[in-house]
Amino acid sequence: MLIALNKPWGVLCQFTDRSTPPRPTLAAFGLPPGVYPVGRLDRDSEGLLLLSDDGALAHRITDPRHKLPKTYWAQVEGMPDARRLAALRDGVELRDGRTRPAAVRTIATPALWPRDPPVRHRETVPDAWLELVLREGRNRQVRRMTAAVGLPTLRLVRVAIGPWRLGELAPGHWRELDD
């Protein structure tokens, strides 16, 4: 079984949390028993999270050797210019090494659900949206890449993993997919 969940902002990609007070987890979404996250999505990121009860399938999706593309929409602070976009496309030097080249382009503001809490808005600081397609999955990679080129990420939404897309799935809702 393969499931797509639109993970809301602030939800942990696990089913339990031992912190006090406990933070929201995947347990709140009525998912079928026996499914587990395929990969991860940070608590402060939103969008497509795949879950499966098939360990072999989960391994095929997450194994770096397969370089399955992951597509993100990132709202960034500042205006991307040709130099910054080229740096993201070529690969950015991070503390844990240089990133693989990424497909990056500016996009119009996407029609997304409102985020709770809303992204801070400053009249004097412009923002823009980027679409980034990565073929690796380092911890907080998109946020670290955009920050490295002077474009801090304000909102991050994963919209696709390989052939699976978020589509019109509302936050907190899930659907079964063809694997």
SULDA-V19937 format. One record per residue. N is the residue number from 1. RES is the residue in one small letter. OMEGA is omega in degrees with one decimal (none if undefined). Layout:
N:RES:OMEGA / N:RES:OMEGA
//
This chain:
1:m:176.6 / 2:l:-175.5 / 3:i:171.0 / 4:a:175.6 / 5:l:170.4 / 6:n:-176.6 / 7:k:176.8 / 8:p:174.5 / 9:w:174.5 / 10:g:-178.6 / 11:v:176.3 / 12:l:178.0 / 13:c:176.7 / 14:q:-175.1 / 15:f:177.9 / 16:t:176.2 / 17:d:-177.2 / 18:r:-178.2 / 19:s:179.0 / 20:t:-7.1 / 21:p:-179.9 / 22:p:178.2 / 23:r:179.3 / 24:p:-179.7 / 25:t:178.9 / 26:l:-178.6 / 27:a:-175.5 / 28:a:-169.1 / 29:f:175.3 / 30:g:179.6 / 31:l:178.5 / 32:p:178.8 / 33:p:174.5 / 34:g:177.1 / 35:v:-179.7 / 36:y:180.0 / 37:p:174.4 / 38:v:-173.0 / 39:g:-176.7 / 40:r:174.1 / 41:l:-174.7 / 42:d:-179.6 / 43:r:-177.6 / 44:d:172.8 / 45:s:-175.7 / 46:e:168.1 / 47:g:-169.1 / 48:l:170.7 / 49:l:176.0 / 50:l:175.2 / 51:l:-178.6 / 52:s:171.5 / 53:d:-176.6 / 54:d:-177.3 / 55:g:179.9 / 56:a:177.7 / 57:l:178.9 / 58:a:179.3 / 59:h:179.0 / 60:r:-178.2 / 61:i:-173.3 / 62:t:-176.4 / 63:d:-178.0 / 64:p:179.9 / 65:r:-178.8 / 66:h:176.4 / 67:k:179.4 / 68:l:-177.5 / 69:p:175.0 / 70:k:-175.8 / 71:t:-178.1 / 72:y:167.2 / 73:w:-177.5 / 74:a:170.6 / 75:q:-176.0 / 76:v:176.6 / 77:e:-177.9 / 78:g:-178.8 / 79:m:179.5 / 80:p:175.0 / 81:d:-176.1 / 82:a:-178.5 / 83:r:-179.8 / 84:r:178.2 / 85:l:178.1 / 86:a:179.2 / 87:a:178.4 / 88:l:-180.0 / 89:r:-175.5 / 90:d:-174.3 / 91:g:-175.0 / 92:v:176.8 / 93:e:177.1 / 94:l:-179.9 / 95:r:-178.8 / 96:d:175.7 / 97:g:-178.6 / 98:r:177.2 / 99:t:173.5 / 100:r:174.0 / 101:p:-178.7 / 102:a:170.9 / 103:a:-176.6 / 104:v:174.4 / 105:r:173.2 / 106:t:177.7 / 107:i:173.1 / 108:a:177.8 / 109:t:-177.2 / 110:p:176.3 / 111:a:-178.9 / 112:l:173.9 / 113:w:174.9 / 114:p:177.7 / 115:r:177.2 / 116:d:5.0 / 117:p:-179.6 / 118:p:174.8 / 119:v:179.1 / 120:r:179.9 / 121:h:177.6 / 122:r:-177.4 / 123:e:-173.8 / 124:t:-179.0 / 125:v:180.0 / 126:p:173.0 / 127:d:-178.2 / 128:a:177.7 / 129:w:175.8 / 130:l:166.8 / 131:e:179.4 / 132:l:175.6 / 133:v:-177.4 / 134:l:176.3 / 135:r:172.7 / 136:e:-174.5 / 137:g:177.1 / 138:r:179.2 / 139:n:176.7 / 140:r:-171.6 / 141:q:-178.0 / 142:v:-179.7 / 143:r:-179.7 / 144:r:178.8 / 145:m:-177.7 / 146:t:177.1 / 147:a:-178.4 / 148:a:178.2 / 149:v:174.6 / 150:g:178.9 / 151:l:-177.7 / 152:p:179.8 / 153:t:177.0 / 154:l:-179.9 / 155:r:-177.8 / 156:l:-177.8 / 157:v:174.2 / 158:r:-175.5 / 159:v:179.8 / 160:a:170.0 / 161:i:-176.8 / 162:g:-177.6 / 163:p:-175.8 / 164:w:-176.7 / 165:r:177.5 / 166:l:-179.5 / 167:g:-176.0 / 168:e:-178.0 / 169:l:-177.6 / 170:a:177.6 / 171:p:179.5 / 172:g:178.8 / 173:h:-179.3 / 174:w:175.8 / 175:r:176.5 / 176:e:-177.7 / 177:l:168.3 / 178:d:179.3 / 179:d:none
//
